[in-house]
Amino acid sequence: MARADPSPGTATETTSTETDQWRLRYMVGDLEHYTEWTTEFPTIENYYDQYRRGDYAHDVVIERRAVVER
């Protein structure tokens, strides 16, 4: 989403109100797969442990969605 630059007189320090989002990225053969973004880290962590120990997936990585603000 594009945002207008605030004028110098109205600039304030604020923290992001958005919560962190996580997903799992993993490879099956030559295909790269992703889970959906979720705010429930324990779910993604559980998937990570299952996929990492399984025989069918490799290169299992937990990704965090980053919000870049200008």
The first five atom37 places (N, CA, C, CB, O) and aatype in JSON, in Angstrom:
{
  "aatype": [12, 0, 1, 0, 3, 14, 15, 14, 7, 16, 0, 16, 6, 16, 16, 15, 16, 6, 16, 3, 5, 17, 1, 10, 1, 18, 12, 19, 7, 3, 10, 6, 8, 18, 16, 6, 17, 16, 16, 6, 13, 14, 16, 9, 6, 2, 18, 18, 3, 5, 18, 1, 1, 7, 3, 18, 0, 8, 3, 19, 19, 9, 6, 1, 1, 0, 19, 19, 6, 1],
  "atom_mask": [
    [1, 1, 1, 1, 1],
    [1, 1, 1, 1, 1],
    [1, 1, 1, 1, 1],
    [1, 1, 1, 1, 1],
    [1, 1, 1, 1, 1],
    [1, 1, 1, 1, 1],
    [1, 1, 1, 1, 1],
    [1, 1, 1, 1, 1],
    [1, 1, 1, 0, 1],
    [1, 1, 1, 1, 1],
    [1, 1, 1, 1, 1],
    [1, 1, 1, 1, 1],
    [1, 1, 1, 1, 1],
    [1, 1, 1, 1, 1],
    [1, 1, 1, 1, 1],
    [1, 1, 1, 1, 1],
    [1, 1, 1, 1, 1],
    [1, 1, 1, 1, 1],
    [1, 1, 1, 1, 1],
    [1, 1, 1, 1, 1],
    [1, 1, 1, 1, 1],
    [1, 1, 1, 1, 1],
    [1, 1, 1, 1, 1],
    [1, 1, 1, 1, 1],
    [1, 1, 1, 1, 1],
    [1, 1, 1, 1, 1],
    [1, 1, 1, 1, 1],
    [1, 1, 1, 1, 1],
    [1, 1, 1, 0, 1],
    [1, 1, 1, 1, 1],
    [1, 1, 1, 1, 1],
    [1, 1, 1, 1, 1],
    [1, 1, 1, 1, 1],
    [1, 1, 1, 1, 1],
    [1, 1, 1, 1, 1],
    [1, 1, 1, 1, 1],
    [1, 1, 1, 1, 1],
    [1, 1, 1, 1, 1],
    [1, 1, 1, 1, 1],
    [1, 1, 1, 1, 1],
    [1, 1, 1, 1, 1],
    [1, 1, 1, 1, 1],
    [1, 1, 1, 1, 1],
    [1, 1, 1, 1, 1],
    [1, 1, 1, 1, 1],
    [1, 1, 1, 1, 1],
    [1, 1, 1, 1, 1],
    [1, 1, 1, 1, 1],
    [1, 1, 1, 1, 1],
    [1, 1, 1, 1, 1],
    [1, 1, 1, 1, 1],
    [1, 1, 1, 1, 1],
    [1, 1, 1, 1, 1],
    [1, 1, 1, 0, 1],
    [1, 1, 1, 1, 1],
    [1, 1, 1, 1, 1],
    [1, 1, 1, 1, 1],
    [1, 1, 1, 1, 1],
    [1, 1, 1, 1, 1],
    [1, 1, 1, 1, 1],
    [1, 1, 1, 1, 1],
    [1, 1, 1, 1, 1],
    [1, 1, 1, 1, 1],
    [1, 1, 1, 1, 1],
    [1, 1, 1, 1, 1],
    [1, 1, 1, 1, 1],
    [1, 1, 1, 1, 1],
    [1, 1, 1, 1, 1],
    [1, 1, 1, 1, 1],
    [1, 1, 1, 1, 1]
  ],
  "atom_positions": [
    [[0.85, -1.15, 0.0], [0.0, 0.0, 0.0], [0.91, 1.23, 0.0], [-0.97, -0.01, 1.22], [1.87, 1.29, 0.77]],
    [[0.62, 2.18, -0.84], [1.39, 3.41, -0.9], [0.88, 4.4, 0.14], [1.34, 4.04, -2.31], [-0.33, 4.48, 0.39]],
    [[1.8, 5.13, 0.72], [1.43, 6.14, 1.72], [2.1, 7.45, 1.36], [1.82, 5.68, 3.15], [3.21, 7.47, 0.83]],
    [[1.43, 8.53, 1.65], [2.01, 9.85, 1.42], [3.02, 10.14, 2.52], [0.91, 10.96, 1.39], [2.84, 9.73, 3.67]],
    [[4.09, 10.82, 2.16], [5.08, 11.21, 3.16], [4.46, 12.23, 4.11], [6.35, 11.79, 2.49], [3.81, 13.18, 3.66]],
    [[4.64, 12.04, 5.41], [4.07, 13.02, 6.36], [4.87, 14.32, 6.31], [4.08, 12.44, 7.82], [6.07, 14.33, 6.02]],
    [[4.19, 15.4, 6.58], [4.89, 16.69, 6.62], [5.75, 16.72, 7.89], [3.88, 17.9, 6.59], [5.41, 16.04, 8.86]],
    [[6.84, 17.5, 7.91], [7.74, 17.5, 9.07], [7.05, 17.87, 10.38], [8.88, 18.45, 8.83], [7.46, 17.39, 11.43]],
    [[6.03, 18.69, 10.34], [5.35, 19.11, 11.57], [4.44, 18.05, 12.16], [0.0, 0.0, 0.0], [4.08, 18.14, 13.33]],
    [[4.06, 17.02, 11.37], [3.12, 16.02, 11.86], [3.75, 14.66, 12.06], [1.97, 15.89, 10.91], [3.06, 13.71, 12.41]],
    [[5.05, 14.53, 11.84], [5.71, 13.23, 11.98], [5.76, 12.83, 13.45], [7.15, 13.28, 11.39], [6.14, 13.62, 14.32]],
    [[5.36, 11.58, 13.72], [5.41, 11.05, 15.08], [6.0, 9.66, 15.04], [4.0, 11.04, 15.74], [5.95, 8.99, 14.01]],
    [[6.56, 9.22, 16.14], [7.09, 7.87, 16.25], [5.94, 6.95, 16.66], [8.27, 7.81, 17.29], [5.3, 7.17, 17.69]],
    [[5.68, 5.94, 15.86], [4.64, 4.97, 16.2], [5.19, 3.57, 15.95], [3.35, 5.21, 15.37], [6.12, 3.39, 15.16]],
    [[4.62, 2.61, 16.63], [4.99, 1.23, 16.38], [3.94, 0.6, 15.49], [5.13, 0.45, 17.7], [2.79, 1.05, 15.46]],
    [[4.33, -0.41, 14.78], [3.42, -1.08, 13.88], [2.36, -1.82, 14.68], [4.18, -2.05, 12.95], [2.67, -2.49, 15.67]],
    [[1.11, -1.72, 14.26], [0.03, -2.42, 14.93], [-0.19, -3.8, 14.32], [-1.26, -1.61, 14.87], [-0.98, -4.58, 14.85]],
    [[0.5, -4.1, 13.22], [0.35, -5.4, 12.59], [1.14, -6.45, 13.37], [0.82, -5.35, 11.13], [2.23, -6.17, 13.86]],
    [[0.58, -7.65, 13.47], [1.27, -8.73, 14.15], [2.17, -9.46, 13.16], [0.27, -9.71, 14.8], [1.96, -9.39, 11.95]],
    [[3.16, -10.16, 13.69], [4.06, -10.93, 12.84], [3.3, -12.05, 12.16], [5.24, -11.5, 13.65], [2.37, -12.63, 12.73]],
    [[3.7, -12.34, 10.94], [3.12, -13.45, 10.21], [4.23, -14.39, 9.78], [2.31, -12.95, 8.98], [5.34, -13.97, 9.47]],
    [[3.91, -15.68, 9.75], [4.89, -16.72, 9.48], [4.35, -17.69, 8.45], [5.27, -17.47, 10.77], [3.14, -17.85, 8.32]],
    [[5.26, -18.34, 7.73], [4.89, -19.42, 6.83], [6.07, -20.37, 6.71], [4.45, -18.88, 5.44], [7.2, -20.03, 7.08]],
    [[5.8, -21.54, 6.18], [6.83, -22.54, 5.99], [7.12, -22.68, 4.51], [6.41, -23.9, 6.61], [6.19, -22.76, 3.7]],
    [[8.39, -22.69, 4.15], [8.81, -22.94, 2.76], [9.59, -24.25, 2.77], [9.69, -21.75, 2.19], [10.46, -24.46, 3.61]],
    [[9.27, -25.13, 1.81], [9.95, -26.42, 1.76], [9.97, -26.93, 0.32], [9.27, -27.45, 2.69], [9.18, -26.5, -0.52]],
    [[10.88, -27.83, 0.06], [11.04, -28.42, -1.27], [10.59, -29.87, -1.24], [12.51, -28.31, -1.74], [10.88, -30.61, -0.3]],
    [[9.87, -30.27, -2.29], [9.54, -31.67, -2.52], [10.02, -31.97, -3.92], [7.97, -31.97, -2.35], [9.45, -31.48, -4.9]],
    [[11.06, -32.75, -4.02], [11.71, -32.95, -5.32], [12.29, -31.63, -5.78], [0.0, 0.0, 0.0], [13.07, -31.0, -5.05]],
    [[11.92, -31.19, -6.97], [12.4, -29.92, -7.5], [11.37, -28.8, -7.34], [12.75, -30.08, -8.97], [11.6, -27.68, -7.81]],
    [[10.26, -29.08, -6.69], [9.2, -28.08, -6.55], [9.24, -27.41, -5.18], [7.83, -28.73, -6.76], [9.4, -28.06, -4.15]],
    [[9.1, -26.1, -5.19], [9.09, -25.33, -3.95], [7.64, -25.12, -3.51], [9.82, -23.96, -4.14], [6.79, -24.75, -4.31]],
    [[7.38, -25.36, -2.24], [6.03, -25.24, -1.69], [6.03, -24.25, -0.53], [5.49, -26.62, -1.23], [7.06, -24.04, 0.12]],
    [[4.86, -23.66, -0.28], [4.68, -22.71, 0.82], [3.37, -23.0, 1.54], [4.7, -21.24, 0.31], [2.39, -23.38, 0.9]],
    [[3.36, -22.82, 2.86], [2.09, -22.82, 3.58], [1.52, -21.41, 3.49], [2.27, -23.29, 5.08], [2.19, -20.5, 3.0]],
    [[0.31, -21.22, 3.96], [-0.28, -19.88, 3.97], [0.31, -19.07, 5.12], [-1.82, -19.95, 4.1], [0.77, -19.63, 6.12]],
    [[0.29, -17.75, 4.98], [0.76, -16.87, 6.06], [-0.19, -17.01, 7.24], [0.84, -15.38, 5.59], [-1.41, -17.07, 7.06]],
    [[0.37, -17.05, 8.44], [-0.44, -17.16, 9.66], [0.25, -16.42, 10.8], [-0.68, -18.65, 10.04], [1.46, -16.24, 10.79]],
    [[-0.54, -15.99, 11.76], [0.02, -15.34, 12.95], [0.3, -16.35, 14.05], [-0.94, -14.26, 13.46], [0.83, -15.99, 15.11]],
    [[-0.04, -17.61, 13.82], [0.12, -18.66, 14.83], [1.48, -19.35, 14.65], [-1.03, -19.69, 14.73], [1.59, -20.35, 13.95]],
    [[2.5, -18.8, 15.31], [3.84, -19.37, 15.18], [3.94, -20.81, 15.66], [4.82, -18.52, 15.95], [4.63, -21.61, 15.02]],
    [[3.27, -21.2, 16.76], [3.39, -22.61, 17.2], [2.94, -23.61, 16.12], [2.56, -22.83, 18.46], [3.5, -24.7, 16.03]],
    [[1.96, -23.24, 15.32], [1.52, -24.12, 14.23], [2.63, -24.29, 13.21], [0.25, -23.55, 13.56], [2.92, -25.41, 12.79]],
    [[3.24, -23.18, 12.8], [4.33, -23.24, 11.81], [5.52, -23.99, 12.38], [4.74, -21.82, 11.39], [6.17, -24.76, 11.67]],
    [[5.82, -23.78, 13.65], [6.93, -24.48, 14.29], [6.68, -25.99, 14.32], [7.14, -23.95, 15.72], [7.61, -26.77, 14.12]],
    [[5.44, -26.39, 14.56], [5.07, -27.8, 14.56], [5.25, -28.39, 13.16], [3.62, -27.98, 15.04], [5.82, -29.47, 13.01]],
    [[4.76, -27.69, 12.13], [4.96, -28.14, 10.75], [6.44, -28.27, 10.43], [4.29, -27.16, 9.76], [6.86, -29.23, 9.78]],
    [[7.24, -27.3, 10.88], [8.68, -27.32, 10.63], [9.3, -28.61, 11.17], [9.36, -26.1, 11.27], [10.06, -29.28, 10.47]],
    [[8.97, -28.95, 12.41], [9.51, -30.17, 13.02], [9.08, -31.42, 12.25], [9.08, -30.27, 14.48], [9.88, -32.32, 12.03]],
    [[7.8, -31.47, 11.85], [7.29, -32.63, 11.12], [7.96, -32.78, 9.76], [5.79, -32.52, 10.95], [8.4, -33.87, 9.4]],
    [[8.04, -31.67, 9.01], [8.59, -31.72, 7.65], [10.1, -31.98, 7.67], [8.29, -30.42, 6.9], [10.62, -32.69, 6.82]],
    [[10.79, -31.4, 8.64], [12.23, -31.56, 8.73], [12.6, -33.02, 9.02], [12.8, -30.65, 9.82], [13.61, -33.52, 8.52]],
    [[11.78, -33.7, 9.81], [12.05, -35.09, 10.18], [11.51, -36.09, 9.16], [11.47, -35.39, 11.54], [11.91, -37.25, 9.16]],
    [[10.6, -35.65, 8.3], [10.0, -36.55, 7.31], [10.96, -36.86, 6.17], [0.0, 0.0, 0.0], [12.01, -36.24, 6.03]],
    [[10.56, -37.83, 5.36], [11.39, -38.27, 4.23], [11.07, -37.55, 2.93], [11.22, -39.73, 4.03], [11.87, -37.61, 1.99]],
    [[9.94, -36.87, 2.85], [9.48, -36.34, 1.56], [9.89, -34.9, 1.3], [8.0, -36.43, 1.49], [9.93, -34.5, 0.13]],
    [[10.21, -34.11, 2.3], [10.53, -32.69, 2.11], [11.98, -32.43, 2.5], [9.57, -31.79, 2.94], [12.54, -33.12, 3.36]],
    [[12.56, -31.42, 1.86], [13.91, -30.99, 2.24], [13.98, -29.48, 2.12], [15.0, -31.68, 1.35], [13.06, -28.85, 1.6]],
    [[15.05, -28.89, 2.59], [15.23, -27.43, 2.6], [14.04, -26.74, 3.27], [15.4, -26.9, 1.16], [13.46, -25.82, 2.71]],
    [[13.69, -27.19, 4.46], [12.54, -26.66, 5.21], [12.97, -25.4, 5.96], [11.97, -27.73, 6.2], [13.95, -25.42, 6.71]],
    [[12.23, -24.3, 5.73], [12.6, -23.0, 6.31], [11.36, -22.29, 6.82], [13.35, -22.13, 5.27], [10.32, -22.29, 6.15]],
    [[11.45, -21.68, 7.99], [10.39, -20.81, 8.5], [10.68, -19.4, 8.02], [10.28, -20.86, 10.07], [11.78, -18.89, 8.21]],
    [[9.69, -18.76, 7.39], [9.84, -17.38, 6.91], [8.93, -16.45, 7.69], [9.54, -17.29, 5.4], [7.81, -16.82, 8.05]],
    [[9.42, -15.25, 7.96], [8.63, -14.22, 8.63], [8.36, -13.1, 7.65], [9.36, -13.68, 9.9], [9.27, -12.64, 6.96]],
    [[7.11, -12.67, 7.59], [6.74, -11.57, 6.69], [7.21, -10.25, 7.3], [5.18, -11.54, 6.44], [6.93, -9.95, 8.47]],
    [[7.93, -9.49, 6.51], [8.44, -8.19, 6.96], [7.64, -7.07, 6.3], [9.95, -8.05, 6.64], [7.32, -7.14, 5.12]],
    [[7.33, -6.05, 7.08], [6.64, -4.88, 6.57], [7.68, -3.77, 6.48], [5.42, -4.47, 7.47], [8.29, -3.39, 7.48]],
    [[7.86, -3.25, 5.28], [8.84, -2.18, 5.08], [8.09, -0.87, 4.96], [9.72, -2.45, 3.82], [7.25, -0.69, 4.08]],
    [[8.41, 0.05, 5.85], [7.78, 1.37, 5.82], [8.82, 2.42, 5.47], [7.11, 1.7, 7.18], [9.96, 2.34, 5.92]],
    [[8.43, 3.37, 4.69], [9.35, 4.44, 4.3], [9.16, 5.64, 5.17], [9.15, 4.83, 2.85], [9.84, 6.65, 5.0]]
  ]
}
